[in-house]
Amino acid sequence: MDRYSATRLVREGLRGQSGWRPVWRRASPKPRYQVVVIGGGGHGLATAYYLAKVHKVTDVAVIERGWLGGGNTGRNTTVIRSNYYYAESARLYDFALRLYEGLSRELNYNIMFSPRGMITLVHSRRELEGAARSVGAMRLNGVDARMISKDEIARRIPALDMSATARFPVLGGFVQERAGVARHDAVVWGYARGASALGVDIVENCEVTGFLGEPGRRIDGVSTRRGDIRADKVVTCVAGHSTELARRAGFELPITSYALQAFVTEPVKPVLDVVVLSTASGAYLSQSDKGGLVIGGGLDLYPSYAQRGGAASARKVLGAVADQFPSFASIRLLRQWAGIVDVTPDSSPILGAAPMKGLYLNCGWGTGGFKSIPAGGWLTAHHVATEEVHDIARPFTLDRFATGALIDEAAASGIVH
Protein backbone atom coordinates (compact mmCIF):
# COMPACT_ATOMS: atom_id res chain seq x y z
CA MET A 1 0.00 0.00 0.00
CA ASP A 2 1.30 3.45 -0.91
CA ARG A 3 2.19 5.58 2.09
CA TYR A 4 0.84 9.08 1.75
CA SER A 5 3.01 11.94 2.99
CA ALA A 6 3.83 15.56 2.19
CA THR A 7 7.07 14.41 0.56
CA ARG A 8 5.18 11.95 -1.65
CA LEU A 9 2.69 14.63 -2.69
CA VAL A 10 5.51 16.97 -3.75
CA ARG A 11 7.32 14.20 -5.66
CA GLU A 12 4.21 13.14 -7.55
CA GLY A 13 3.36 16.73 -8.35
CA LEU A 14 6.77 17.21 -9.94
CA ARG A 15 6.41 14.10 -12.13
CA GLY A 16 2.87 14.67 -13.32
CA GLN A 17 1.04 12.48 -10.75
CA SER A 18 2.17 9.40 -12.68
CA GLY A 19 3.20 7.24 -9.72
CA TRP A 20 -0.13 6.73 -7.97
CA ARG A 21 -1.68 3.27 -7.94
CA PRO A 22 -5.40 2.37 -7.57
CA VAL A 23 -6.64 2.89 -4.02
CA TRP A 24 -8.00 -0.67 -3.73
CA ARG A 25 -7.93 -3.92 -5.69
CA ARG A 26 -11.06 -4.70 -7.68
CA ALA A 27 -11.39 -8.43 -7.15
CA SER A 28 -13.49 -11.17 -8.72
CA PRO A 29 -15.37 -13.38 -6.25
CA LYS A 30 -13.85 -16.69 -5.18
CA PRO A 31 -16.03 -19.78 -4.57
CA ARG A 32 -15.49 -19.66 -0.81
CA TYR A 33 -14.43 -17.29 1.99
CA GLN A 34 -14.23 -17.42 5.73
CA VAL A 35 -16.43 -14.31 5.97
CA VAL A 36 -18.63 -12.58 3.40
CA VAL A 37 -19.75 -9.03 4.18
CA ILE A 38 -22.79 -7.88 2.20
CA GLY A 39 -22.69 -4.13 1.59
CA GLY A 40 -19.81 -1.97 0.37
CA GLY A 41 -20.68 1.12 2.36
CA GLY A 42 -18.99 2.47 5.46
CA HIS A 43 -20.17 -0.19 7.90
CA GLY A 44 -19.39 -3.10 5.59
CA LEU A 45 -15.91 -1.87 4.73
CA ALA A 46 -15.15 -0.96 8.34
CA THR A 47 -16.21 -4.44 9.44
CA ALA A 48 -13.88 -6.02 6.88
CA TYR A 49 -11.03 -3.69 7.82
CA TYR A 50 -11.24 -4.43 11.55
CA LEU A 51 -11.63 -8.15 10.91
CA ALA A 52 -8.33 -8.07 9.04
CA LYS A 53 -6.48 -5.47 11.12
CA VAL A 54 -7.55 -6.32 14.67
CA HIS A 55 -8.48 -10.01 14.43
CA LYS A 56 -6.20 -11.13 11.55
CA VAL A 57 -9.17 -12.61 9.64
CA THR A 58 -8.16 -11.77 6.06
CA ASP A 59 -10.12 -14.38 4.07
CA VAL A 60 -12.94 -11.88 3.67
CA ALA A 61 -14.99 -10.59 0.74
CA VAL A 62 -17.04 -7.39 0.68
CA ILE A 63 -19.89 -7.82 -1.81
CA GLU A 64 -21.47 -4.64 -3.19
CA ARG A 65 -24.28 -4.62 -5.74
CA GLY A 66 -23.24 -1.25 -7.17
CA TRP A 67 -20.21 0.91 -6.43
CA LEU A 68 -18.55 1.53 -3.08
CA GLY A 69 -20.34 4.18 -1.07
CA GLY A 70 -23.27 4.38 -3.50
CA GLY A 71 -25.82 3.85 -0.74
CA ASN A 72 -26.36 5.81 2.46
CA THR A 73 -22.66 6.50 3.05
CA GLY A 74 -22.67 8.70 -0.03
CA ARG A 75 -26.17 10.08 0.67
CA ASN A 76 -26.02 11.82 4.04
CA THR A 77 -25.11 15.12 5.65
CA THR A 78 -21.81 13.85 7.16
CA VAL A 79 -22.47 15.02 10.74
CA ILE A 80 -20.49 13.19 13.45
CA ARG A 81 -21.52 13.59 17.11
CA SER A 82 -22.14 11.67 20.31
CA ASN A 83 -24.60 13.93 22.17
CA TYR A 84 -27.09 11.16 22.96
CA TYR A 85 -29.24 10.88 26.09
CA TYR A 86 -29.07 7.28 27.26
CA ALA A 87 -25.89 5.78 28.69
CA GLU A 88 -25.92 2.88 26.22
CA SER A 89 -26.11 5.23 23.24
CA ALA A 90 -23.54 7.61 24.67
CA ARG A 91 -20.99 4.79 25.00
CA LEU A 92 -21.67 3.62 21.45
CA TYR A 93 -21.53 6.96 19.65
CA ASP A 94 -18.68 8.38 21.73
CA PHE A 95 -16.67 5.26 20.90
CA ALA A 96 -17.34 6.03 17.23
CA LEU A 97 -16.33 9.66 17.69
CA ARG A 98 -13.07 8.68 19.39
CA LEU A 99 -12.26 6.35 16.50
CA TYR A 100 -13.09 9.11 14.00
CA GLU A 101 -10.71 11.48 15.79
CA GLY A 102 -7.76 9.22 14.96
CA LEU A 103 -9.05 7.66 11.75
CA SER A 104 -7.00 9.68 9.25
CA ARG A 105 -3.80 8.62 10.99
CA GLU A 106 -5.03 5.03 11.44
CA LEU A 107 -5.82 4.64 7.73
CA ASN A 108 -3.07 6.95 6.40
CA TYR A 109 -5.85 8.59 4.44
CA ASN A 110 -7.27 12.07 5.01
CA ILE A 111 -10.98 11.68 5.78
CA MET A 112 -11.18 15.47 6.26
CA PHE A 113 -12.61 15.19 9.77
CA SER A 114 -13.43 18.70 11.03
CA PRO A 115 -14.39 18.90 14.75
CA ARG A 116 -16.06 22.28 14.40
CA GLY A 117 -18.71 21.73 17.09
CA MET A 118 -22.47 21.28 16.95
CA ILE A 119 -24.95 23.75 18.43
CA THR A 120 -28.50 22.58 19.14
CA LEU A 121 -30.96 25.48 19.28
CA VAL A 122 -33.95 25.52 21.63
CA HIS A 123 -36.96 27.73 21.17
CA SER A 124 -39.13 27.54 24.30
CA ARG A 125 -38.84 27.40 28.09
CA ARG A 126 -39.92 23.78 28.04
CA GLU A 127 -37.17 22.95 25.55
CA LEU A 128 -34.64 24.77 27.75
CA GLU A 129 -35.55 22.50 30.66
CA GLY A 130 -35.25 19.45 28.42
CA ALA A 131 -31.90 20.65 27.09
CA ALA A 132 -30.53 21.12 30.62
CA ARG A 133 -31.66 17.60 31.52
CA SER A 134 -30.05 16.20 28.36
CA VAL A 135 -26.77 18.02 29.00
CA GLY A 136 -26.73 16.68 32.55
CA ALA A 137 -27.23 13.13 31.29
CA MET A 138 -24.51 13.54 28.66
CA ARG A 139 -22.01 14.84 31.18
CA LEU A 140 -22.82 11.97 33.56
CA ASN A 141 -22.21 9.62 30.62
CA GLY A 142 -18.82 11.17 29.91
CA VAL A 143 -19.84 13.09 26.79
CA ASP A 144 -18.65 16.68 26.43
CA ALA A 145 -21.64 19.04 26.36
CA ARG A 146 -22.63 22.35 27.90
CA MET A 147 -25.46 24.84 27.80
CA ILE A 148 -24.91 27.87 25.60
CA SER A 149 -26.45 31.32 25.97
CA LYS A 150 -28.29 33.44 23.42
CA ASP A 151 -25.40 35.89 23.32
CA GLU A 152 -22.84 33.18 22.52
CA ILE A 153 -25.14 31.72 19.85
CA ALA A 154 -25.52 35.16 18.25
CA ARG A 155 -21.74 35.61 18.26
CA ARG A 156 -20.97 32.17 16.79
CA ILE A 157 -23.83 32.09 14.24
CA PRO A 158 -24.21 35.68 13.00
CA ALA A 159 -26.49 34.68 10.09
CA LEU A 160 -29.14 33.26 12.45
CA ASP A 161 -32.26 35.37 13.03
CA MET A 162 -32.08 36.20 16.76
CA SER A 163 -34.72 38.93 16.73
CA ALA A 164 -37.74 38.96 19.04
CA THR A 165 -40.04 38.57 16.03
CA ALA A 166 -38.21 35.57 14.56
CA ARG A 167 -40.33 32.69 13.24
CA PHE A 168 -38.33 30.41 15.55
CA PRO A 169 -37.17 32.60 18.47
CA VAL A 170 -33.94 31.31 20.04
CA LEU A 171 -33.85 31.13 23.82
CA GLY A 172 -30.56 29.25 24.13
CA GLY A 173 -29.18 25.82 23.37
CA PHE A 174 -26.36 23.41 24.03
CA VAL A 175 -23.12 22.59 22.26
CA GLN A 176 -20.82 19.61 21.80
CA GLU A 177 -17.47 21.04 20.76
CA ARG A 178 -15.95 17.70 19.62
CA ALA A 179 -18.74 17.11 17.09
CA GLY A 180 -18.15 17.91 13.44
CA VAL A 181 -18.20 16.60 9.90
CA ALA A 182 -16.05 14.43 7.65
CA ARG A 183 -15.83 13.78 3.92
CA HIS A 184 -18.25 10.88 3.30
CA ASP A 185 -16.53 9.34 0.28
CA ALA A 186 -13.10 9.71 1.90
CA VAL A 187 -14.29 7.52 4.79
CA VAL A 188 -15.35 4.83 2.30
CA TRP A 189 -12.17 5.08 0.24
CA GLY A 190 -9.97 5.05 3.33
CA TYR A 191 -11.53 1.88 4.73
CA ALA A 192 -11.56 0.24 1.30
CA ARG A 193 -7.89 1.05 0.81
CA GLY A 194 -6.97 -0.26 4.24
CA ALA A 195 -9.01 -3.47 3.94
CA SER A 196 -7.72 -4.21 0.44
CA ALA A 197 -4.10 -3.76 1.55
CA LEU A 198 -4.70 -6.36 4.28
CA GLY A 199 -5.95 -8.94 1.75
CA VAL A 200 -9.72 -8.37 1.73
CA ASP A 201 -11.43 -8.91 -1.65
CA ILE A 202 -13.69 -6.02 -2.66
CA VAL A 203 -16.23 -7.12 -5.26
CA GLU A 204 -18.36 -4.41 -6.86
CA ASN A 205 -21.35 -4.84 -9.19
CA CYS A 206 -22.24 -8.15 -7.52
CA GLU A 207 -25.82 -8.17 -6.23
CA VAL A 208 -26.80 -10.75 -3.61
CA THR A 209 -30.00 -12.52 -4.66
CA GLY A 210 -30.37 -15.07 -1.87
CA PHE A 211 -28.74 -17.23 0.78
CA LEU A 212 -27.31 -20.73 0.80
CA GLY A 213 -27.93 -23.18 3.64
CA GLU A 214 -30.91 -24.47 5.60
CA PRO A 215 -33.80 -21.94 5.64
CA GLY A 216 -34.46 -20.71 9.13
CA ARG A 217 -31.58 -22.70 10.65
CA ARG A 218 -28.19 -21.94 9.12
CA ILE A 219 -26.61 -19.70 6.48
CA ASP A 220 -23.72 -21.21 4.48
CA GLY A 221 -23.13 -18.48 1.93
CA VAL A 222 -24.84 -16.24 -0.61
CA SER A 223 -26.20 -16.46 -4.12
CA THR A 224 -25.19 -13.57 -6.37
CA ARG A 225 -25.60 -12.55 -9.98
CA ARG A 226 -21.98 -13.67 -10.41
CA GLY A 227 -22.47 -17.11 -8.90
CA ASP A 228 -22.71 -18.76 -5.49
CA ILE A 229 -20.20 -17.86 -2.79
CA ARG A 230 -19.81 -20.19 0.19
CA ALA A 231 -18.81 -18.76 3.57
CA ASP A 232 -18.47 -19.82 7.18
CA LYS A 233 -20.07 -16.55 8.26
CA VAL A 234 -22.13 -13.87 6.50
CA VAL A 235 -22.59 -10.28 7.70
CA THR A 236 -25.31 -7.94 6.42
CA CYS A 237 -24.53 -4.20 6.36
CA VAL A 238 -27.16 -2.95 3.92
CA ALA A 239 -29.06 -0.27 5.89
CA GLY A 240 -32.50 0.34 4.36
CA HIS A 241 -32.48 -2.95 2.48
CA SER A 242 -31.90 -5.01 5.64
CA THR A 243 -35.55 -6.14 5.76
CA GLU A 244 -35.41 -7.45 2.20
CA LEU A 245 -32.32 -9.56 2.87
CA ALA A 246 -33.79 -10.78 6.16
CA ARG A 247 -36.90 -12.05 4.37
CA ARG A 248 -34.72 -13.92 1.90
CA ALA A 249 -32.95 -15.51 4.86
CA GLY A 250 -36.29 -16.53 6.38
CA PHE A 251 -37.01 -14.07 9.21
CA GLU A 252 -38.48 -10.62 9.86
CA LEU A 253 -36.72 -7.55 11.23
CA PRO A 254 -38.48 -4.80 13.25
CA ILE A 255 -37.38 -2.15 10.76
CA THR A 256 -39.22 0.27 8.50
CA SER A 257 -37.34 2.01 5.69
CA TYR A 258 -37.90 5.68 4.91
CA ALA A 259 -36.31 8.23 2.60
CA LEU A 260 -34.24 10.93 4.31
CA GLN A 261 -33.52 13.90 2.08
CA ALA A 262 -30.48 16.14 2.00
CA PHE A 263 -29.58 19.22 0.00
CA VAL A 264 -26.49 21.21 -0.88
CA THR A 265 -26.40 24.77 -2.18
CA GLU A 266 -24.09 26.55 -4.56
CA PRO A 267 -20.75 27.52 -2.96
CA VAL A 268 -20.68 30.74 -0.94
CA LYS A 269 -18.01 32.45 1.11
CA PRO A 270 -17.40 31.13 4.66
CA VAL A 271 -20.48 32.00 6.71
CA LEU A 272 -21.06 29.04 9.06
CA ASP A 273 -18.27 27.31 10.97
CA VAL A 274 -20.38 25.04 13.21
CA VAL A 275 -23.10 22.44 12.69
CA VAL A 276 -26.51 23.88 13.64
CA LEU A 277 -29.65 21.93 14.56
CA SER A 278 -33.04 23.42 15.36
CA THR A 279 -35.22 21.36 17.71
CA ALA A 280 -38.37 23.18 16.60
CA SER A 281 -38.07 22.65 12.85
CA GLY A 282 -35.85 19.55 12.77
CA ALA A 283 -33.67 21.27 10.16
CA TYR A 284 -29.88 21.15 10.47
CA LEU A 285 -27.06 22.48 8.35
CA SER A 286 -23.32 23.02 8.05
CA GLN A 287 -20.98 24.47 5.45
CA SER A 288 -18.74 22.16 3.44
CA ASP A 289 -15.10 22.79 2.61
CA LYS A 290 -16.23 23.64 -0.93
CA GLY A 291 -18.51 26.38 0.41
CA GLY A 292 -21.90 24.74 -0.13
CA LEU A 293 -24.46 24.68 2.67
CA VAL A 294 -25.32 21.04 3.45
CA ILE A 295 -28.91 20.83 4.73
CA GLY A 296 -30.97 18.04 6.24
CA GLY A 297 -34.22 17.57 8.12
CA GLY A 298 -36.93 15.09 8.99
CA LEU A 299 -37.86 11.83 7.32
CA ASP A 300 -40.36 11.52 4.52
CA LEU A 301 -42.93 9.87 6.79
CA TYR A 302 -44.01 7.06 4.50
CA PRO A 303 -42.15 3.79 3.85
CA SER A 304 -40.03 3.96 0.71
CA TYR A 305 -37.00 2.49 -1.02
CA ALA A 306 -36.69 5.46 -3.40
CA GLN A 307 -33.48 7.49 -3.27
CA ARG A 308 -35.17 10.78 -4.03
CA GLY A 309 -37.76 11.88 -1.41
CA GLY A 310 -40.91 13.97 -1.77
CA ALA A 311 -41.58 17.66 -2.36
CA ALA A 312 -43.52 18.20 0.88
CA SER A 313 -40.56 17.36 3.11
CA ALA A 314 -38.23 19.41 0.92
CA ARG A 315 -40.46 22.48 1.23
CA LYS A 316 -40.69 22.05 5.01
CA VAL A 317 -36.94 21.72 5.54
CA LEU A 318 -35.84 24.44 3.12
CA GLY A 319 -38.59 26.76 4.35
CA ALA A 320 -37.39 26.34 7.93
CA VAL A 321 -33.81 27.17 6.93
CA ALA A 322 -34.97 30.29 5.06
CA ASP A 323 -37.03 31.36 8.10
CA GLN A 324 -34.13 30.93 10.52
CA PHE A 325 -31.40 32.25 8.20
CA PRO A 326 -33.06 34.98 6.09
CA SER A 327 -29.84 35.84 4.27
CA PHE A 328 -29.68 32.25 2.94
CA ALA A 329 -33.09 32.45 1.25
CA SER A 330 -31.69 33.64 -2.09
CA ILE A 331 -28.91 31.02 -2.29
CA ARG A 332 -29.56 28.54 -5.08
CA LEU A 333 -29.70 24.79 -4.56
CA LEU A 334 -27.05 22.77 -6.36
CA ARG A 335 -28.45 19.26 -5.83
CA GLN A 336 -30.74 17.09 -3.73
CA TRP A 337 -30.68 13.40 -2.83
CA ALA A 338 -32.11 10.91 -0.36
CA GLY A 339 -30.81 7.93 1.57
CA ILE A 340 -32.90 4.93 2.59
CA VAL A 341 -32.77 4.85 6.38
CA ASP A 342 -33.61 1.77 8.45
CA VAL A 343 -35.63 2.87 11.48
CA THR A 344 -36.35 0.56 14.43
CA PRO A 345 -39.17 1.14 16.96
CA ASP A 346 -36.70 2.66 19.45
CA SER A 347 -34.54 4.48 16.87
CA SER A 348 -31.48 2.50 17.98
CA PRO A 349 -29.35 0.06 15.96
CA ILE A 350 -29.37 -3.73 15.83
CA LEU A 351 -25.97 -5.37 16.30
CA GLY A 352 -25.28 -9.06 16.72
CA ALA A 353 -26.42 -12.49 15.62
CA ALA A 354 -29.48 -13.21 13.48
CA PRO A 355 -31.99 -15.92 14.51
CA MET A 356 -30.09 -18.51 12.45
CA LYS A 357 -26.51 -19.65 12.76
CA GLY A 358 -23.86 -18.12 10.54
CA LEU A 359 -25.58 -14.75 9.95
CA TYR A 360 -24.73 -11.46 11.70
CA LEU A 361 -26.57 -8.14 11.63
CA ASN A 362 -25.38 -4.55 11.46
CA CYS A 363 -28.48 -2.47 10.76
CA GLY A 364 -31.23 -0.27 12.21
CA TRP A 365 -29.01 2.82 12.47
CA GLY A 366 -31.72 5.04 11.02
CA THR A 367 -30.28 8.55 10.74
CA GLY A 368 -27.16 7.66 12.76
CA GLY A 369 -25.37 5.43 10.26
CA PHE A 370 -22.58 7.70 9.08
CA LYS A 371 -21.56 8.98 12.50
CA SER A 372 -21.32 5.40 13.79
CA ILE A 373 -19.29 3.78 10.98
CA PRO A 374 -16.06 3.08 12.93
CA ALA A 375 -17.90 1.73 15.98
CA GLY A 376 -20.32 -0.33 13.92
CA GLY A 377 -17.46 -1.93 12.02
CA TRP A 378 -15.33 -2.51 15.13
CA LEU A 379 -18.14 -4.07 17.19
CA THR A 380 -19.43 -6.26 14.34
CA ALA A 381 -15.91 -7.50 13.58
CA HIS A 382 -15.40 -8.32 17.26
CA HIS A 383 -18.56 -10.44 17.36
CA VAL A 384 -17.84 -12.25 14.09
CA ALA A 385 -14.24 -13.03 15.00
CA THR A 386 -14.67 -13.97 18.67
CA GLU A 387 -18.30 -15.18 18.82
CA GLU A 388 -18.71 -12.89 21.82
CA VAL A 389 -20.87 -9.76 22.00
CA HIS A 390 -18.81 -6.69 22.89
CA ASP A 391 -19.99 -4.92 26.07
CA ILE A 392 -20.78 -1.74 24.12
CA ALA A 393 -22.91 -3.71 21.63
CA ARG A 394 -24.70 -5.88 24.19
CA PRO A 395 -27.70 -3.52 24.72
CA PHE A 396 -28.32 -3.38 20.95
CA THR A 397 -28.89 -7.05 20.11
CA LEU A 398 -32.08 -8.20 18.42
CA ASP A 399 -33.20 -9.85 21.69
CA ARG A 400 -34.23 -6.50 23.18
CA PHE A 401 -37.42 -6.50 21.12
CA ALA A 402 -38.46 -9.71 22.89
CA THR A 403 -37.42 -8.62 26.39
CA GLY A 404 -38.68 -5.03 26.10
CA ALA A 405 -35.31 -3.49 27.02
CA LEU A 406 -35.61 -0.77 24.37
CA ILE A 407 -33.34 2.29 24.14
CA ASP A 408 -35.69 5.01 22.91
CA GLU A 409 -33.42 7.55 21.21
CA ALA A 410 -35.99 9.11 18.88
CA ALA A 411 -35.34 12.62 20.20
CA ALA A 412 -31.54 12.31 20.28
CA SER A 413 -31.59 11.12 16.68
CA GLY A 414 -31.66 14.82 15.95
CA ILE A 415 -34.63 14.81 13.60
CA VAL A 416 -38.39 14.75 13.95
CA HIS A 417 -39.55 11.12 13.66
Secondary structure by P-SEA (a helix, b strand, c coil): cccccaaaaaaaaaacccccccccccccccccccbbbccccaaaaaaaaaaaaccccccbbbbbccccccccccccccccccccccaaaaaaaaaaaaaaacccccccccccccccbbbbbbccaaaaaaaaaaaaaaaaacbbbbbbcaaaaaaacccccccccccccccccccccccccccaaaaaaaaaaaaaaabbbbbcccccccccccccccccccccccccccccbbbbccccaaaaaaaaacccccbbbbbbbbbccccccccccbbbbbccccbbbbbcccbbbbbbbbccccccccccccaaaaaaaaaaaaaacccccccccccccccbbbbccccccccccccccccccccccccccccaaaaaaaaaaaaaacccccccccccccccccccccccccccccccc
